[in-house]
């Protein structure tokens, strides 16, 4: 079988490194191009010594080179920049899997509000499919532009959409509190993320207006079958390298029972390879999902406050970014969904 030749555009960040780790062992993939403006010309071993055996060199991103030598491109670039490459690559006829936020939001107004700039390629939004396989698998198969979800977003959507879609919880009063490892901030030198600042520290940040908020609200509204909804989302930084633990508080509807919730989760996820529903009263742990593409989910009903409390854990770099992109790529190219990810 001919291998899929892949370009990783922006391969020197944490998401890029995770893509290299996953795709280097993917039996149906050949990593053909890895780009980094800052590291162009350098051997991969200079940046990621543990990947020295791949024998790859970073190059400046060149759309024509990618189109001539690759069958797919994964963009691990900052928002705004990703769209510059997505447009010509799609025009050239190869599928694009974008880990940035450029094509996640359907609303141009929301994009401008949260990212402070006009959308760089609004004409492509009609082609973009939201890359959460558990909800949009059939659409992913048919598109050439996959907008991979944010890491916090994935950890909130996978548990919450199930109960919203089933009508077991209300769209009112949703609160999500998430804790993330430091790698979620990206591979950069920035004072809040250096070791002395993060070690022995747990702190909230962006308790209002976080950039992932409109994406969460957009997809929860779709699941609930409403035009819009509002939630509170409070992210926290914790002193671990990778992993997200999210806790979501919901108000039950009259239809809710713990048994109905349990049934809804089993129906949604018993046949999913990368979602592990633990059951009512059981709690997930980041230790069980780091370096995997798995999301663990637990559910509790608190009679005392009449609240449904959901819990989820993912690896922010794998199911929250690069692993999910590879999962989408597998779907798009008709490969087994788990290939390279187990």
N, C-alpha and C positions, 0 to 999 in steps of 0.2 A: 504494500500500500504506500502511495506517495505521501510523504510527510507534509504537514502544513508549515510553510515558511513564515515565520512571525518576526515582526519588528516591534521592539519595545522602545517607545519614544519617551525619553525622560527616565532612563534606566538607572540613574545614580542615586535616587532617593530610596526611602524605606520601601515604598510600594514597588519600585523598580527592582530592588534587591529581592523582594518576595516573589515577584514574577520570575526572575532568573532562577531562584531556588526551585519553584514549582515546574517551570517549563523545561529546565535542564534534565528533569527525570520523566518528562511526558513522552510516552512512546510514539505519539503521532505528530510530534512537533520538532521542527528544527529552528533554533533561534538564529536568525539570519543577520539581523541588524540591531545594535543597541546604541542609543544616542545619548549624548550629554554635551552641551556646549562647553561647560566648564572643564570637562575631562576628555574632550576630543583628542584622539591620538594615544590615549593611555590604555595599557593593557588592563583587562578586568581585574587581574590580580593586584594591581596597585590600589584599587578602590575596595574590592571585596576579596581579600586573600583566600577565603575558604572556597571561592568559586574559580580558583586559578586554573583548574583542569579544563575549563570550557574553551580556553584558547580564543577568547573574543576580545575585540578592541572597541572602545567607544569612538563614535564618529559624530560630527555635526549632523543635526537632523536635515535630511535632504529628501523631499517628497519624491522626486524623480527616481532616486536610488531605491527607495522603499517600493515604489510601484513596479520597478523593473525586476526586483528580486524577491518580493514577499507576496503572500496570499492573504495576510491579515496584519493589522496594526493595533497594538494596545497602547493607549496614550496615558502615561502617568505624569501628567503635567499640571501646573497650576491652572485655576479657572481663568478664562480669557485667552490664554495661550493655546489651550487644547483645540479650540474651535478653528484656529488658524490652520491646523494640520488636518482636522477632520474633513473640512470642505474639499480640499484638493484630493485627498486620499479617496473619499467616497466618489468624487467625480471620476477618478481613475479606475474605479471599479472594485476596490477591495473593502471588505468589512472593517469597521472601526469599533473598538471597544474602549470607551472613554471612562477613566476613573475619576476625572474632574467633575465639577458641578455644572459644566456648560450646557448640558442638554437634559438635566433632570427636571427642571421646572417648566411647566407648560405656560406659565404666565410671564410675559415680558416685563410687566410692571413689578412683579415680585422679584424677578432677577435683578432689576435695577435698584429696587429698594434694599435688598440684602447684600448685593455685591457692588453697589455704588457706581456701576457703569452700565451703559446700554449693552444689550446682548450682542455679542460679536458676530453671530450667524443665525439670525432669526429664521431665515428661510429653511434651515435644516430641522427645525423643531418638529415639523410635521412628519419627518422620517424617523425620529428618535423613538426607541422603545425603552421603557424603564426596565433596567436589568436585574429585577428580582425574580429569579427563575420560578420560585414557588408560586408566584402570582401571574407571571407574564410569559411562561414558557413557550406557548404556541406562537406568540408575536415575535419572540426572540428568534425563532427558527426562520422567520421570513424577512428580517430586516438587515440592513447594512450599517446601522448605527445604533449601538447599544449604550445607553447612559447608565453606568453602574451606580448603584445607590451609595450614599454616604455610610460610614461605619456606625455612627450613632443611630442613624435612620434604620439600618438593617436590624439592629438589636431591638428596636421599638416596634417596627412594622411586623416582623414575623410572629410575635405573640399577639399583638393587639388587633391586627386585621381579622384574625379568626373570629374573635368574639364580637367585633363590630359587624362583620358580615352576617353572622348568625343572629344578630339582633339581641344578644344576651347582655350587652352593656350599652350605656348611654353615650352619646357624642358630647355630652356636657360634663365639665369638671374633670377632664383627663389631665393627670399630672405624671410626667416622666422624669425620673431622676437617674442620671447615668454617670458611671465612673469609668474613666479611660486611662490606659497606660500612656506613657509619655511619647511613644512613637507615633501616636495619633496626630501630634503637632508637626510631624515631618522631620526630615533630616537637615537640620539647620542649627546654627549657633545663635541662640537667642536667650537672654538672661533668664526668663522665667522657666526655661526648660533644661538648664544645665544642672549637673548632679547636686551641687550644694543647695540649690533652690528647691529641687523636687524631693530629694531624699528626706525621709521623716516628715513629709508634708502631704496633707490631703486638703484640697481647696476647691471651692466652686469657682466658676468663671462664666461670663456671658449669661447670667440668669434670665436676661430678656434679650430678644433679638438675635440669638445665635443663628448662623447661616444655615444650619440644618433644619431650623424650625419650619420654614415654608414647605420644604420637601416632605417632612413628617406629616404636616397638616394636609397637604395635597393628597397623599396616598391613603391616609386614614379616611379622608372624606370619600374617596373612590370606594374603599372597602365598605363604608357605611351606607353608600348610595345617597349621599347628600352633596349639595353644591360646595359647602365649606364648613369648617369647624375650627375652633381655637383650642389650643392646649398650653399648659405650662411645661416648659422643658428646661431643666437645669443640669448642665454637664459639670463634672468634677474631674480634676486631674489627680491621679494617685501614683505613688512611687513604684510602679512596675513598668517593665519595658513594653509589654503588649497585653491586650485583653480589654474587653468592655463588659461591665456588669450593669444591666439596666433594671430598674424597678418602676413599674407603671401602675398607678392607682386609678381605678375606674368605678363608676357607679353602676350597679346592676339594674337591669330592667325587670319588669314583672315576669318575663320569660326565663330569667336566670335561675338555675340551680347548679350546684357543683357537678351534678351528674350530667347536665346538659353541656356544661363547659368541657367536661372531660370527653364527652362524646364528640364535640365539635373539634377539639384538638386531635383526637385520634383519627377522625375522618380526614382532616386536613393534612396530617403529617405522618401517618403510619407508613406510607409508601414513599416518603421523601428520604433520600440518602443523606442529606446534610442538615436535617432538623431532627433533634432528639427530644421528644416530649417526655418529660419525666413523670408527670401525673400530678394529681391534686395533692397539695401539701408537701411536695418535694421541691428542693431548691438547687439551682445550677451553681457551678463553680468555674471560674475562668481557668483554673488549673486543668480542667478536663477538656478544654477546647483549644488552648493555645497551640499554634503550629498545625491546626486542622481547619477545614472548611465547614465545621459543624457549628450550629447554633443549638444550645441547650435551653429548654423552656420549662418553667414550673409555674404553678398556679395555686393561689390560696384564696379562700373566701373568709373574710373576717366578719363574723356575726355581730360582734360588739359595735362596729362602726358601719356595718352594711356596706363594705367595700370589697371589690374584687381586686386582688393584687397579683400582678404578673411579674415574672422574673425571667431574665434571659442573659446568657453569656455567649460572646463570640470572641474570636481573635480579630482585632480591628484591622490587621494587615492581610488577613486571609479571607474569611467570609465577609469582612467589612471592606474589602478592597480587591486585592489581586486574585485571591482564590475565587471570588465571585465572578471576576472578569473571565477567568479560565473556564469556570463552569458555564458561563454564557457562550464562550467561544466553542466549547464542546457541543453545546446544543445547536448553535448556528451551523456547524460543519457536520452535523449528523453523527458525532462520536458518542460513545457512552458518556453519560454526564459526569461520571466519577473518574474518568481517565486522567491520570496525573495528579489526582487530588486525594487519593486514599493513602 
